[in-house]
Amino acid sequence: MADNHSLELLVQALKRLPGVGVKSAQRMAFHLLQHDREGAVHLAQALQHACAQVRHCELCHTFTEAAVCHTCLDVRRDRSQLCVVENPADQAALERTGAYKGLFFVLMGKLSPLDDVGPKDIGLQKLFDRVDVIVDGEREVREVILATNFTAEGETTAHVIAQALKARGVNVTRLARGVPVGSELEYVDLGTIAHALVDRR
């Protein structure tokens, strides 16, 4: 396969995408080279441009091309609320609801001791520095909403952040867990029902 070195490099590169194995990567590579070389070139250029231009927002850590993202610059946002999410996809999901009007902080990960991901790897100090910003003699952020995922790692991350922020005297809340809208109780998992009972209002 020495004569297919470039093809193998492409397959290996595509395998880096989440959920893409060898066969899927090969299908993508074959499709691009056989049916859409123009698309392949466009994809390569777009990736190269994004890697060169996209950086982290200085305030919330999300992806942006400017020093500060448009969300942080929006004067209509409630600056007293800061919602902590794991990644930009989670931020986008919350934005689509139209229910949240505060600011965000994007961790770009979650604590995972088994994968050697600790507090420094997800920039928790940057979050704490953001919460400690003083405006007109008092802390600008008055409520931190923890919206990490409800996985073991997400729960651990939320717990560590909550403990550190409560020690600073910050009001910390967590997204509620409950029964999904439109579902029937007999088909909902027991853990979700238990949390819905505890978090009832």
Salt bridges, closest charged atoms under 4 A:
ASP74 OD1 - ARG76 NE 3.02
GLU95 OE1 - ARG77 NH2 2.83
ASP132 OD1 - ARG139 NH2 3.06
ASP132 OD2 - ARG168 NE 3.08
GLU138 OE2 - ARG142 NH1 3.79
GLU140 OE2 - ARG79 NE 3.60
GLU140 OE1 - ARG130 NH1 3.37
GLU155 OE1 - ARG174 NH2 3.45
GLU155 OE2 - ARG177 NH1 2.51
